[in-house]
Amino acid sequence: MNELIIIDHRYLKVSRNFEEFTNRLEEGLGIMAPEKIRHLGADPASMETYLSETSTNESLVLYNIFDQSITLDQFQKKKIKAKQYHIGNPKMISKMTGINSSTGLYLPIRLLVYENPRQQVIVEYDLPFSLLERLNNMEIDRESIILDKRLQMLIDQADRKNL
């Protein structure tokens, strides 16, 4: 079965430089300390339990960061800065996946932060609601709208000048 869906894609220019913005974004997500990860070992079940126990119903958690930065020219050492984040709330994701396993295709949320050729920092992502509304479930819709708002708040907080 093929299904055509409309996705609400966000493309935002932020005012901070790449390092400042990504550092503040990561601080806002509360990355797990390496010693806690070592203590848990490589067991995915332990990680899921830890994330569930340490997050609240409101917090967004960082699942992973993929550094997609590349060096374009060996001689000029020009580097494109880019990071892809996998972000979500373990309790909300578990709840939605329990309702419909198809949510696993879209969660955790993927957020791309990169520096364009003009040194502007760009944030791109697809709104969770626009991805999940095709599942036609009011509870999933409600949770995904909350994720939309929390993600925007996280981005705004990371870009805020007064902190």
N, C-alpha and C positions, 0 to 999 in steps of 0.2 A: 504494500500500500504506500502510495506517495501522498505527502501532505505538504501544502504550501503554507508557510507561516510568515508573518510580518514581524521583524525584529526591530526593537527600538535600540539603536546603537548610539552610544554617547562618545563624543570626541570633544575633549576639554583641554584648553590651554591653561596651564597653571603659571603663577607668577614666580615661584621659587625655582632655583636651579635644580638639576637632576639629583645631585647628591643630597641637598637639603630636603627636597620633597620626598625622595625614597626613604631617607633616614627617618623623617617624621612619620611617614606612612607606616613604616615597620614598627616604630615606637608605639603608634596608636593601636597596632594589632597585638602588641604584647607577645613578641616572638619568644618561644620557649628557649630557656638557657641551655647551652650545650651540655652542661653537667646533668641536667634533668633528662635530656635525650639519651645520654650514655647510660644513666641509671635505668632507663626503661628498656634499653637494648633495641634491637631492630624489629621487635614484634609489633606488627601493625595493630593488633588488638589492644596492646598496652598503650599505644599512641592514641587510639580512639578513646579509650577509657580515660586517659589523662586529659585529653582535650575536652571531653564531656564534663569531667569533674572540675576543671579549672575555669571553664567558661560559664558565663551567665546567660540568661535568655536574651540579654541585650548585646553582648559582646560579639565582635567579629574576630575570628581567629585566622592566623596565617597557617595554611597547610603546607605550602611550598613556594619557593622562589626559583624561577628559571632565569639565569642571567643570559640574556640573548645578545649581549654586547659583542661587537665584532670590530676588528681592526681592518680598515679598508685598504690602507696603503702602508706597506712595510717601511717605506722610506720616510714618509711624512708622519707616520704614527697616528694618522687620523682614525679616531675610534667613534663608532656609533654606540651610544649608550642606550640599553634597553633591558628591561626586566619584566617578566610575566609573573604575576602573583596569582596563587590559588587561595581564595578567601571564602570563609563562610562561618556559620554558627553551627557547631556540631549538634546541638539539641534541635535546632530548626531543621537541619538537613535530615537527621534521623527521623523526625516526625513526618516530614514530607515524603521521604523514601518509604516509610511504613505505609503511607497512603497509596503511593504509586511509585514503583521502582524506576519508572522512566525519568524521574527527577535526577537520578544519578548521571544522566547524560549531560546535565547542565550545571550541576553542583558538585564541588564548590565553584564559586564564581571565578571567572578568569578576568584579570585586570592587567592591561598592558600599559607600562609607563616607558616613554622613550624621549630622546632628544632629537628633534628634527634638524635638517641641515642649517637652519637659521638659529640654532641653539635654543629653540623654544621647547619647553617640556610639555609633552602631550600625554594625556591619559585617555585610554579607550577601553570601553567595555560594553557589553550588551546588558540591558536591564533584565534582571531575573524574571520579573513579571511577564515581560514580552516573550520570554523563552518558555515559560511554564503555563501560561494561560491556555495553551492548546490542550492541556490535560483536563480541562473543564471540571475543576474541583474547587469549591469555594474556600476550603481550608488551605489548600496549596496557594491559591490566589492571595489570600490574606497574608500568609507567611512571606510570599515573594514580594509583596508590596512593602512589607516591613524591611526586607533585605534591600530593596531599592533605596529606601530612605536612609538606612544605616550606612550603606556604601557611599551615598552622596555626602553624608555627614562626615565620614572618615576622610574623604578627599578634601572637603572644605577645611577640616581641622588641620590636615597636613599642609595645606597651602596658606593658612591664616598667618598674617604678618605679626600679630601681637604676641606670639608665643616664643 
